[in-house]
């Protein structure tokens, strides 16, 4: 119970710190995704007139892009913010008996609030433009939960390494922004990857997650059991292994920080 209360407190603290001193406060959590939707519509739909790729579940490239970007943004933000979470809260770890493993988890829940805002706007946009709404959207939180397990597991690894190697966060940012992102079919449809590189998508858990999010948001299809099993297996394994790795490194945190 104490850890749950502490987790809630840390999540609230992190979310409020983002908007401390601003007049709009938490409303920025709605303004940012709304501007993202409007700006992408202007750039891709009005200026560039980009059409959705063949095989997409919608004719709108903007909706196609946002449906795939949502899970990636939640994953990326959780991992990258977790990487610096221990160093930024060193005073808590060195001066008190503090469960440091809670920090990456609170990063996920704080990012999840923004995710929920953006998801709500996207569902409304899909309903208004595509006249589509499926009750199978109720399955989506299961995938969001698995993203959390996967992201927190990697976040523990990145945060633990950052304590000892202060370049770890930069390496994580480099890998996620300039490599992993482009190996995930967020902006590019899977059919457009060269055949000799397409096998990489089969070994990328986030490719399965992006595909699943798009299917839940843009169609009424039932989840693919095999696809869900891959996502669940990778997420649980990463969460467990990341937790064990973090526990080993945790013993020296107070001395190094």
Backbone torsions as a table, in degrees:
resi	resn	phi	psi	omega
1	UNK	NA	-39.6	-179.6
2	UNK	-64.7	-40.3	179.8
3	UNK	-68.8	-36.3	177.9
4	UNK	-64.7	-43.8	178.8
5	UNK	-64.3	-38.6	178.9
6	UNK	-66.8	-39.1	178.6
7	UNK	-63.3	-43.6	178.0
8	UNK	-62.3	-42.2	-179.7
9	UNK	-64.0	-43.6	-178.8
10	UNK	-68.4	-37.0	177.7
11	UNK	-64.6	-46.3	178.7
12	UNK	-62.5	-42.2	-179.6
13	UNK	-62.1	-43.9	-179.2
14	UNK	-66.7	-42.0	-179.3
15	UNK	-65.1	-42.1	-178.2
16	UNK	-70.0	-32.8	-179.4
17	UNK	-65.2	-25.5	-180.0
18	UNK	-64.2	-30.8	-173.4
19	UNK	-119.6	17.6	-178.8
20	UNK	-61.8	131.1	179.1
21	UNK	85.9	-8.9	-179.4
22	UNK	-87.7	148.7	-177.8
23	UNK	-74.0	-36.0	-177.5
24	UNK	-78.9	-23.4	178.4
25	UNK	60.4	-133.0	-175.5
26	UNK	-66.9	-13.0	178.2
27	UNK	-62.9	-21.3	175.5
28	UNK	-62.1	-24.9	176.4
29	UNK	-65.6	-23.4	174.8
30	UNK	-93.4	-35.3	-176.9
31	UNK	-66.0	-44.0	-177.8
32	UNK	-60.0	-52.8	179.0
33	UNK	-65.3	-31.4	177.5
34	UNK	-65.0	-43.7	177.9
35	UNK	-66.6	-34.4	177.3
36	UNK	-62.7	-45.4	179.5
37	UNK	-62.8	-45.3	-178.4
38	UNK	-68.0	-42.5	-178.2
39	UNK	-68.0	-40.7	178.1
40	UNK	-67.0	-35.8	176.5
41	UNK	-63.1	-43.1	179.3
42	UNK	-64.4	-45.8	-175.4
43	UNK	-71.8	-54.0	-170.8
44	UNK	-84.9	-35.8	-176.1
45	UNK	-90.4	-40.9	-175.0
46	UNK	-90.7	-50.8	-176.5
47	UNK	-77.9	-54.5	-174.3
48	UNK	-90.2	-17.1	-179.5
49	UNK	50.7	46.1	179.9
50	UNK	-75.6	130.6	178.7
51	UNK	-96.0	152.9	177.4
52	UNK	-63.5	142.8	-178.6
53	UNK	-67.0	160.1	176.1
54	UNK	-61.9	136.8	-178.8
55	UNK	93.2	-7.5	176.9
56	UNK	-72.4	160.0	-177.1
57	UNK	-91.6	7.8	-179.3
58	UNK	-149.2	160.0	175.6
59	UNK	-89.3	-8.5	-177.6
60	UNK	-97.9	118.3	178.4
61	UNK	-66.8	-32.6	-179.4
62	UNK	-63.4	-46.4	178.9
63	UNK	-66.8	-39.4	176.5
64	UNK	-59.7	-45.1	-178.3
65	UNK	-67.0	-46.9	-177.7
66	UNK	-65.6	-38.0	-179.8
67	UNK	-63.5	-31.4	177.1
68	UNK	-86.7	-29.1	-178.4
69	UNK	-73.5	-31.2	-176.8
70	UNK	-54.2	-56.8	-178.6
71	UNK	-65.3	-35.1	179.5
72	UNK	-65.0	-43.2	-179.0
73	UNK	-61.6	-40.9	178.8
74	UNK	-64.0	-44.3	178.9
75	UNK	-63.6	-50.7	-176.6
76	UNK	-62.6	-46.9	-178.0
77	UNK	-63.1	-40.1	-179.9
78	UNK	-63.3	-47.5	-177.3
79	UNK	-65.8	-48.1	-175.1
80	UNK	-69.0	-37.8	178.3
81	UNK	-73.8	-30.1	176.9
82	UNK	-67.5	-33.1	-176.0
83	UNK	-57.7	-36.2	-178.5
84	UNK	-100.5	2.0	-172.3
85	UNK	-65.5	-37.2	-178.9
86	UNK	-72.6	-43.2	-179.5
87	UNK	-65.3	-40.2	-179.3
88	UNK	-69.8	-23.8	179.2
89	UNK	-114.2	35.3	-177.5
90	UNK	-59.4	-32.8	-179.0
91	UNK	-63.1	-32.4	178.3
92	UNK	-72.3	-37.0	-175.0
93	UNK	-77.9	-34.9	-174.8
94	UNK	-88.0	-23.9	-174.2
95	UNK	-106.0	-12.9	-177.6
96	UNK	-137.0	164.7	173.0
97	UNK	-82.1	91.5	-171.9
98	UNK	-118.1	130.1	177.7
99	UNK	-75.1	91.7	-172.2
100	UNK	-62.9	-22.2	-179.7
101	UNK	-65.6	-15.5	179.9
102	UNK	-71.4	-28.1	-174.0
103	UNK	-59.5	-51.6	176.7
104	UNK	-61.8	-32.7	178.3
105	UNK	-66.4	-41.5	178.8
106	UNK	-65.9	-31.3	175.9
107	UNK	-62.0	-40.4	178.9
108	UNK	-64.7	-47.6	-177.4
109	UNK	-66.2	-35.2	176.6
110	UNK	-65.9	-42.9	177.6
111	UNK	-67.9	-30.0	-179.4
112	UNK	-64.1	-31.1	178.3
113	UNK	-63.2	-45.3	176.9
114	UNK	-65.2	-38.6	178.4
115	UNK	-59.3	-42.5	-179.1
116	UNK	-65.2	-40.4	176.8
117	UNK	-59.5	-49.3	-177.8
118	UNK	-65.9	-39.9	179.5
119	UNK	-62.0	-42.8	179.5
120	UNK	-61.6	-43.2	178.7
121	UNK	-65.2	-38.6	-179.8
122	UNK	-67.3	-40.8	178.1
123	UNK	-61.8	-41.5	177.5
124	UNK	-63.8	-43.9	-179.7
125	UNK	-62.7	-41.6	178.3
126	UNK	-64.6	-41.9	179.0
127	UNK	-62.9	-38.9	-177.1
128	UNK	-76.8	-39.0	-174.5
129	UNK	-92.8	-33.3	-177.0
130	UNK	-104.4	-7.1	-173.9
131	UNK	50.1	43.2	-177.6
132	UNK	-125.9	131.1	171.7
133	UNK	-153.3	126.7	-177.1
134	UNK	-121.0	138.9	176.5
135	UNK	-67.2	-14.2	177.7
136	UNK	-69.8	-6.6	172.1
137	UNK	-60.3	-22.6	178.8
138	UNK	-62.5	-17.9	179.1
139	UNK	-80.4	-19.2	-173.2
140	UNK	-57.6	-39.7	179.3
141	UNK	-57.0	-26.3	177.2
142	UNK	-63.8	-40.8	177.6
143	UNK	-70.2	-37.2	177.2
144	UNK	-62.2	-40.1	177.3
145	UNK	-61.8	-41.5	-180.0
146	UNK	-68.6	-35.7	173.7
147	UNK	-59.4	-40.8	179.2
148	UNK	-60.9	-44.9	178.7
149	UNK	-61.1	-46.0	-178.3
150	UNK	-64.8	-46.5	-177.3
151	UNK	-68.8	-40.8	179.8
152	UNK	-67.5	-39.2	177.3
153	UNK	-58.5	-47.5	176.8
154	UNK	-70.2	-32.5	177.7
155	UNK	-63.7	-38.8	175.7
156	UNK	-60.9	-42.9	179.6
157	UNK	-63.0	-48.9	-178.5
158	UNK	-63.8	-42.0	-179.2
159	UNK	-66.3	-42.3	179.7
160	UNK	-64.1	-42.8	179.5
161	UNK	-68.2	-33.8	-178.7
162	UNK	-63.9	-28.9	178.1
163	UNK	-63.7	-39.7	-176.1
164	UNK	-95.5	-33.1	-178.5
165	UNK	-124.6	103.3	-171.2
166	UNK	-72.8	1.2	173.9
167	UNK	-95.4	-2.8	-174.1
168	UNK	-61.5	-40.4	-179.6
169	UNK	-65.5	-37.4	178.2
170	UNK	-67.4	-39.8	177.6
171	UNK	-64.0	-43.1	178.6
172	UNK	-61.1	-43.0	178.7
173	UNK	-62.9	-41.9	179.6
174	UNK	-62.2	-46.3	-177.4
175	UNK	-66.6	-43.3	-176.8
176	UNK	-73.6	-43.2	-174.3
177	UNK	-78.7	-34.3	-171.0
178	UNK	-114.0	-4.2	178.6
179	UNK	-128.1	-63.9	-175.1
180	UNK	-61.4	-39.0	-179.0
181	UNK	-58.1	-44.1	-176.6
182	UNK	-79.6	-12.7	173.3
183	UNK	-93.2	7.1	175.8
184	UNK	-115.9	129.6	-174.7
185	UNK	-74.3	65.4	177.7
186	UNK	-85.9	-58.3	-179.4
187	UNK	-95.1	-21.4	-176.1
188	UNK	-113.2	130.9	176.7
189	UNK	-70.2	148.8	-174.9
190	UNK	-57.6	-33.7	-178.2
191	UNK	-68.2	-18.4	-177.8
192	UNK	-86.5	-8.5	175.4
193	UNK	-73.2	139.6	177.8
194	UNK	-57.7	140.6	-177.2
195	UNK	-53.0	-34.9	-177.4
196	UNK	-72.7	-15.3	178.7
197	UNK	-109.2	-5.4	-174.0
198	UNK	-65.7	-23.7	179.9
199	UNK	-63.7	-23.2	-179.6
200	UNK	-63.4	-30.3	178.7
201	UNK	-65.5	-30.6	179.9
202	UNK	-68.7	-22.1	-179.1
203	UNK	-106.2	12.2	-179.4
204	UNK	-109.9	105.0	-179.0
205	UNK	-57.2	-33.7	-178.0
206	UNK	-70.1	-22.9	175.0
207	UNK	-65.3	-39.9	177.2
208	UNK	-66.7	-39.2	-179.0
209	UNK	-66.2	-46.3	179.5
210	UNK	-60.6	-43.7	178.8
211	UNK	-62.4	-41.5	-178.9
212	UNK	-67.0	-42.2	178.9
213	UNK	-60.8	-45.9	-179.7
214	UNK	-61.7	-41.0	-179.0
215	UNK	-65.9	-41.4	179.9
216	UNK	-67.4	-38.1	-175.1
217	UNK	-81.1	-33.7	-170.0
218	UNK	-109.3	-1.1	-179.6
219	UNK	-144.2	177.0	177.5
220	UNK	-110.0	17.6	-177.8
221	UNK	-72.4	148.8	174.5
222	UNK	-76.0	153.1	178.5
223	UNK	-62.0	147.2	173.9
224	UNK	-79.1	117.0	-177.5
225	UNK	-57.7	-38.7	179.4
226	UNK	-65.4	-41.8	178.4
227	UNK	-63.2	-44.0	179.6
228	UNK	-64.2	-37.4	-179.9
229	UNK	-64.6	-39.0	178.3
230	UNK	-64.0	-46.6	-179.7
231	UNK	-62.0	-45.9	-178.4
232	UNK	-64.9	-43.5	-179.5
233	UNK	-62.5	-46.6	179.8
234	UNK	-65.8	-39.3	-177.9
235	UNK	-67.2	-48.2	-179.2
236	UNK	-64.6	-43.5	-179.7
237	UNK	-62.9	-42.8	179.8
238	UNK	-66.2	-39.7	179.3
239	UNK	-63.2	-45.4	-178.0
240	UNK	-68.6	-49.3	-178.5
241	UNK	-66.0	-38.5	176.8
242	UNK	-64.3	-38.6	177.7
243	UNK	-65.6	-41.0	178.1
244	UNK	-65.9	-40.8	178.5
245	UNK	-63.3	-43.7	179.7
246	UNK	-63.1	-39.7	-179.4
247	UNK	-63.0	-37.6	178.7
248	UNK	-66.7	-41.5	-178.6
249	UNK	-76.1	-24.7	-174.1
250	UNK	-59.8	-28.6	-175.7
251	UNK	-59.3	-28.0	-177.0
252	UNK	-106.2	5.5	-175.9
253	UNK	-58.4	-48.8	-176.1
254	UNK	-60.9	-36.4	-179.5
255	UNK	-72.4	-40.5	-176.0
256	UNK	-76.7	-40.3	-179.2
257	UNK	-73.5	NA	NA
